[in-house]
């Protein structure tokens, strides 16, 4: 199990309160529930809401969650199919710029999130639980559980970012 996450975010996460002791199955549930959870949270939102201390708008966060899950699903499928286990990092801000997140309507971002979650759940459920590891340049060696828990945190954390933008965060 990697120590990267707790050393980076705290245990539990200092901001969103995510518990790193989350199991693989619990992580899958967290990710699987993201589309409905965010759809409910964003009811009445335009997607353009933002705070000056956060770089992205509400809609941009939804785009990022979708892209991040899609990227990790691709990585899991690649490793499951026996390709090289080393994964490359990507710059989320460069991707946001290249895709023009703020120009993507919230309804389209939500659709993309639903599609990405479906693909991510498929990739996780079809990855061997032993022997399927990745080497990440910043995070080190990652097991399937490490990846799933980290991805669940990312989704939960960015939901917290959205709550913060909307003035709904209790932390």
N, C-alpha and C positions, 0 to 999 in steps of 0.2 A: 504494500500500500504506500502510495506516495505521501510525502509530508509537505509537498509544495502548497497544497490548498490551505491547510491550517496555518502555515507560516505566512502565507500571503494575506489571508482574509481573517484569521483568528478562528478559534474553535470554541463555541459556534461562531459563525460569521459575524463580525462586529456590526455590520450594517443591517443585513436582512435577517439575521438570527438562524440561518440554515445550520442544521446539525450534520456534521461530517460523518457521524456514525450511521448514516442512512444506508440501508441495504440495497442491493441491486434491484430487487423487486419493488421496493419503495421508490427508488429513483425512477423506475419505469413509470410508475403511477403518477409521480409528480410531472414528468414530461408529458405523458399521455393526457393529463388534465389541463395542460397549458392553454390550448385553443379555447375551450369553454370558459376557463377561469378568466382569461384575458377578454374574451367577448363580453362577459358579464361586467367586468371592471370598466371596460371602455364604452359601454352603452352610453350614448350621448356625447361621446368625445369626437372631435374632428380629426384627431391625430396630429394636429399642428401644435398642441399645447407643449410648452417647454418651460424650463427654469434657466436663468442665466448661469447658474453654477453647474449645470449639466450640459454636456455637449450636444446631446441628441434630443429630438422631439419624441413625443409618445409614439408616433408612427415609425420613426426611425428605430426605436427600441424593438418594436414588433418585427421589423425587417431584419434587424440584427439577430434576434432570437431564431428566426426562421433560417437565416443563412448559416448561423453557427451549428444548428442541429443538422442541416443538410451536409455541411462539411464533415462533421464527425460521423455521420452515417456513411458517407463515401469512404472515409478512412477505415471504418469498421469492416465494410464490405471488402475493401482491398486487402486487409490483413486476413480476413476469413478465407479469402480466395488464394492465400499463399504468397501475396506479393510482399515486397520489402516492408518491414514493420516500422521503419523510420518515417516519421511524418514531418512535414514542414510546418513552420508557423505561418500565420497569415496576419496581416495588419488589418484589424477590423475597421479602423478609420479610413484607410485607403479603399477598402471594399465599399464602405458606406458612400464615399465620395464617387467612386466609379459607378455605383448603381444609382446614385442620386436619390438616396433614401427619402429625403423630404419631398420629392416629387411623386412618390408612390402613394396612391390613395390608401387610407387605412383599411378599407374593405379588401383591397388586393393584398396588402401585407398580411391581413388575417387569413386570407385564403392560402397564401404561401406558407404561413405558419402551420396550418392544418395539414398541408401536403408534406411538409418537412417532418412534422411529428409522426405521421404515418410511416414515412420512409425510415426515420430514426428508430422507431419501435421495431420495425421489421429487421433492421440491421442488428440491433441489440439482441433480439430474440433468436436470431440465426447465427450469432457469433458463438464459437465455442467458449465455455466459461473457463477452461484451462488451456494454456498454451497460446491463447490469443492475446499477445501483448504488443504494445506500441512503444516506441522510443520517441519522446517529444524533446525538442532541443532545449526547452525551458523547464519542462515539468518532469523530465526523466522517464523512467520506465513506468508504463501505465497498464494495468490490467483492465479487463472489461468492466469490472466494478468501478475502478478509478474513473474511467471515462464516463460511465453512466451517472455516477454520483456528481462528478464535476459538471456535466451537462445539466443535471437537475438543478444544481446550485446556480448555474448561469441563468437558467430560466426563472428560477425563484428570485434571484437577485435583481434581474432586470424587471420583473414584476414589481419588486419593491421600488426600483427607480421610477417606474411609471406611477405607482401610488404616491411617491414623493412629489412628482411633477403635478399630479392632480390634487395634492394637498390632503391625501387620505392616509399617509403613513403614520403609524402609531409609534414608531421607533425614533 
